[in-house]
């Protein structure tokens, strides 16, 4: 809104020539300021837009407030390809904020330009190739144009060349070129001119291409060549040379080849050099019969034009083969007593020289040598017959005893260079077997332990032979080397005479083996006797019966009791009955069990050594699986135990402890049979407690209802007569079977707890302390019978024995016998007398009919 006339001389129209360089002035103008704008121009005159858009113009200051529009040269103005007119919007602003915008119209004027070449000629020198023999024709089209679209004229220099150019710019050849006669290259200057005389010139190169229209030909005259055989590969035989008329002024481009199939020669394809490539053997077929080799050599140029030449190569024989013998090694045999003069071999029958020329294939035999060659000789160098001249006897001490003689004979050419070969003659002297083998001993005795491993060596037999060289002696067992169970229990090494056992020896079965061995040299043989004494070793394990047994005992069984009367009996085939020792190797937790006697007998009993203590938690196991070991080393001294072989037998015992028995059985003077039943179920069966609990509740409810009905009936029909009875505690009913026995103590043992000696009955298990100054004490033995039938049976047997004393007398005797004994403290085992007294009191309380309280 504040636009003012600041640009003086605008708007305006100006012109500029095309192709103007950068910096050419186009138009001048001034800037006038508002009187108040004394400080000058805030924004210099600027081209803010152009139509069409271009960067070909710019504004520069001439000084003060004078400015001019100039060309930038980027891009260069072109009348023929660019717009002809440009409208430039020029903007200016002074310091007061007043602005002005004016348009300068610039018109581009045309200028006559030089003609220009287009296509390849515009960017490079064009090279044209013309084949020789090509008839006159158009060879190139020049492409040129005038920027002003004026008609152009074409001209060609020099005028003497055999080419012309038409008005259309087409270049034509004017003759048929011959490469061998004409120039190979032409340089043409092509000029194009517009009507005003402006022109442009370019050069065109024309190359004449040679074509292969001539056949090559050989210039080598020699056709026959002679070479000796066995030339090394690469040896040059001949050089064939050819020329090609097409290649007079350039290196030859010919290719040489051998047309006939040949394995001996090859030719270099580029040079024509013929050389040896394979072995040429004049002495082998086919050259042995036809020593001439014919080759056809062909020369060919690149277009396929060729020529051929035949050459012949004659192969000459040379002395290149030594005489050879087949076989080259001879093997002959002669007895040690062969007569001197005996003919052995004729070498000439096996030797020959394959050279073709007779002068090269003659040979003779010389140089017989080798250890012992004085026993042999050649009749002559020509015949090659070998004969024996001496006698060889192996048993003669003066003879070196050589069995194999190695002789060498040289077979050599007569002609130079005297090739030769060595013939080896191996003469084996065969010994005569005159002597029998002889054993070093007439008989052999070997002692071997019965525990020797199968396959072990137990001895060696040896035999010799006086024949020389010694014959190979083989050994064998020929008689009585077996037993009832084994056909052969001994084996002998056929070559070493080493005797080994094939089966386990057993002293308890056979203490001595006698058999016969034979030594043989394949023709003659002799025998000897062999005795093998078997040495006894403790190799038998103790065998005990029973080796497995199951036992049941009450938890309060008295210490020192023979458990269930159990005993084991052991046998050993190679040990004394007193050599056994017994010990529990596994399962004896808290050492409750021992064997008595623990050593020195082939029988032993299982004894309870200490009481069970489940209440304090010391014992938790109710089933004991005892692994009992029985060794046979009791009689072995401590010094010999480190070397003595010990065998061990094993017995397994299963002991079940029955908790809380309700009835006790005494052994003397009576016993009580206790029978207890218990239900056992798996804790993993979760439904069993549930079913039992539910069934118990239903049963209790039914019993309570029946009890209520019974009580009502009793109150109605049977009034109570004795009130005191209701205050009494209900009696315990215990089934007691009493048997009085006359105990016979037929064994004795040491108590493992107290160390005292006690006597025991092996049948009933009754025991008593062995003391000379005290009366006999009754002993307690308790047995839990495996079934109700067995319990009742034992009770009846013991009840049949008559009792010698009344119960009152027995009580007095027991009381007198147990008075000195103190009450055992907690955790200490009861003595047999104390246990008997406690059970006797319990029995008397039962006999009193409940008048006194039962013993605890």
C-alpha positions, 0 to 999 in steps of 0.5 A: 500500500506504500508503493511509490515510483522508485525505479526510474526508467522502468518498465522498459523493453531491451534486447540481447543477442543469443550466445552472449557470454556472462557479464554482457550489459542488457539494460541500465536504470536508476533508483530515486529515493523519497525525500525522507529516505535519506539513509539509502536503499534498504533492499537493493533492486532484485529480480524476484521473478521471471516469466518464463523462469530463468537464471540467465540474468542478474542485477549489478550496481554501477555505483550510487543509485545506478544499476544495470541488468547483465547476462550470467552465462548460465544458461547461455541464451539460445535463440533456436532452443529457448524462449525468445522473450523474458519478463523480469520483475524487479523489486526495490525498497528504501529505508522508509519502507516504501517499495516499487516493483517494475517489469523489464522485458528482454527480447533475445535476437537471432545470430547466424551460427556455424553449422554443427556435426551431429552423431559420432562425428560431433564427439570423435573422429570417425573411423570407417573400415572397408573390406578389400574386394568390396565394389563401389558403394556408400560407406558412410552418412555424414550428419550435420545441421545449421542452427538457422535451418539453412541448407548446407553444402558438403565437400571432401578433400583431398580430391585425389582419393577414391571417394566422393560425397553427395549433396545429402552428405553420403560418402561413396567409394569409387573403386574396388580396393585390393589390400595387396596393391592399394593404400591401407588407410585414407584420411578425408576432410569433410567440410559443411558450409551454410549460405552465409559462408560459415563452415565446419570441418571434421576428419574421417579415417577409412581403413582397408581391411585385408581379407584372406583370399590367398593360400599359404605355401611351404618354403621348406624343401627337405622331406626326409629326416633320420634320427636315432631311437630313444630321443628325449621328449622335446628333441627338435626333428625338423622345422617346417616353414610356410608363407601366406601372400596375405601377410606380406607386411605383417607377422604370419598368422599361419597354423601348423598341424600333423594330419596323420595319427602319431604318438611319437611327434608333435608340431608347434602350431605357431612356429612349425617346429616338429619335435619328439613327444613320446618314447621312440623304441626301435626294438619294439613293434611296430618300429622293429619291423617298419622303422620309417614314420611318415607324417603329413604336415598341414599349414592353414591360415585364419580363413581356412586356406591350407596346404599340405606336405609329407615328410618321412622320419627314419629311426636308427637302432642304437645299443640301448638295451642290456641283456635280460634274463627271465627270471632274473633270480634262480632258485635251486636246491641240492642235498648236502651230500650232492656229488661234485660236478653236478649240473645246476642251471644253464643261464643262456636258456633264460637270457636275451638282448632285444636290440634289433641290430645283431652287433648290439645284441651279443653278450656273455657271462662273467663274474661269478661271486658270493659267499661260498662261490668256491663250491660252484663254477661256470663252465665258460663265459659263453655257455653260462652253465653253473655246476657244483664243485665242492661237497657240503656237509652240515654236520661237519664242524669244518663246514660253515653250516650255511643253508642258503648260498647267494651267488651273483653272475654278470651278463654283459653286452659285447658292444659299447657301451657294454650294458649289463645286468646282475643275475642272482642265483639262490642255492638252498642246501637241503639238510638230511634228517638223521637224528631223533629229538631228545627231551632234556629230561626223561620225565617232568614233575610240576607242582601247581596250586589248585586255585591257579587260573585257567590258562596259566602256565605251569611249566615247560618241556624242552627237546633238542635235535642234533641235526644241523640246522636244527629241525623245528620241533613241535610238542603235543600231548598224546595220552591221558591229559583229561579227567572224567569231566574234561577230555583235556585239562592240559594244553601244550604250546606246539612251538615252545613246549609251555604247558598250561591248564584248560580247566580248574584243578581240584585237590579234593577230587584229584591230587595228581595228573600224569600224561605223556607229551611228544616232541616231533621234527615232522619225521621223527618223534619221541615222548616223555612223561609229565606229572602234575601234583595239585597243591591244596589251597583253601578254595572252598567256601563254608556252606551253612544250613539253613542259608536263609531263615525267618524268625519272630521274637517279642519285643521284651525277649530276655537278653541272652535267649537263643532266638527261637532255638535257631542254630546254623550248621556249617561244612567246608570241604577243605577246612577243620570244623574248628576253623569257623568264625561267625559275625553279622556283617550287615543289618545288626542295628544297635548290635542286638544280636550275636552268635554263640559260640562266635568261633571254634565250632561248626555250629552256632546259635543266634542270641539276643545280646541287648534289649530293644528300646523303642520307647526312647527312640533308640530303636526304630526298626521292627524288621531286621535283615541280618547278613551273616558271614562265616569265615574259615580262618579261625585256626590261622595265626595272626602272622599268617592271616595276611597271606592265607586265603580266606573263604566266606559263606553267607547266611541271611536271617529275617527277624521280625520283632512283635510289639507289646505281647499280651501273654508271656510264656515261661520256660521253667517251671512253666511257660505261657503261649502268647498269640497276637494278631495284627492287621497290616495295611499300606499307608498309601491306601488312603481309603482304608482308614476312612472305611475303617473309621466309618465302619467303627462309628456305625458299629459303635452306634449299633453296640450302644443301642443294643447295650441300652436295650440290654440295660433296660431289660436287666433293670426290669428282670434282674435287680443287683445283689452285690453292689461291691462288685461294681467297684471292682475293675474288670479282670483281664482274661489271659489264656495260660497253658502251664507245662512243667518240665524237667529241664536238661541243660546240654550246652553252655555259652558266654553271655555277650552282655555280662560275660558270664557263663550260662547253661542252656537246653538246645531244645527248649532254650531254657538257660541258667547261670553256671555257678558252683556255689549257688542253686540252679536258677530257672531261666526264661525262654519265650517263643512266638509261634508262627501259627495258632495250631503250632502254639496249641501243639507245643502247649499240649506237649509241655502240659504232659510233663508232671509237676514235681512241686505245688504252686506255693512251694514254687513261689517260695523257692523262686522268692528265695532264689531272687532275693539277692538280685537288685531291680534292674535300672532303666535301660539295663537288660534283665538277668534271666533270674529277674525276668523269671521272677517277674513272669512268675509273679504275674502267673501267681496273680492269675491263679489267685483269681483276681484277689490281688492285682496282676504283676506289672 
